[in-house]
Amino acid sequence: MARTLPVIDGTTPFQDEYLPVLLDAVKQLKAGLGKNLHSIYVHGSVARRAARPGKSDLNLTLILERPLNVSEQSVLSTLRWRIASHHPIIPAVDLKVGELAEVLSLDAIFRWGFWLKHCCLCLYGDDLASRFGCFEASWDIAKAMNGDIKTELSEYRTKIMATKVVANYLDYCEAVARKMLWSCYSLVMHREQRLALSLPQCADAFLRHYPDKALDIERLFILVERTQVPKKASLFMVESFGGWIVAEFDKIDRKIG
């Protein structure tokens, strides 16, 4: 019997090192985005009180009243840099941005409803998570959270092929490997009936159902760890294993619908 998924504990204090970062981030985002900012949420390791100083990024979700104009996009980029530069404890600020109308639309319930209810904690504004009940692990959620993996892999392939800067190359390899690992978990989420909260958990869940893919998973973690490998090796992973992930998604979707 399916059971509802847990939500992040909202009563436990944040780690002491990260509270000043969160307060500063909220202050700067409120000042920079003004009335267009509906609400701010934290997700990832900081939300779970499992962040590692100097290693864990600050992951924030912003819900906006309307799309950003060009000027606001520039302001947001500046704010990301400013917050990270003022707080060496976080290597970077990662932002996920949504618009209020889309978030509350029926079509986005499996994407935004699940995301806000089970993966985020509200820091500022009207907590939209309260609008949703708890969700059960399902193929609909897995598809919504995975997005257009085929297009994303193609875009990363183009970036990897074109870059001549080692730091950028390592960034692209790490990002695409992380995406593929989360996609692997999405393939089995409806069978696992639980949430994976880290890349190792994603890998463990996936390998319980696809043990023959252990070598591919090992290679993805090499990319996540930013070990420099020849371009042909990283491109092979994107094209070969990435292609398998896309095909497996299509196969399961045809079966489940």
Summary of the structure (lengths in Angstrom):
residues: 257
radius of gyration: 18.6
end to end distance: 19.8
largest distance: 51.5
contacts: 772
relative contact order: 0.11
helix: 61%
strand: 11%
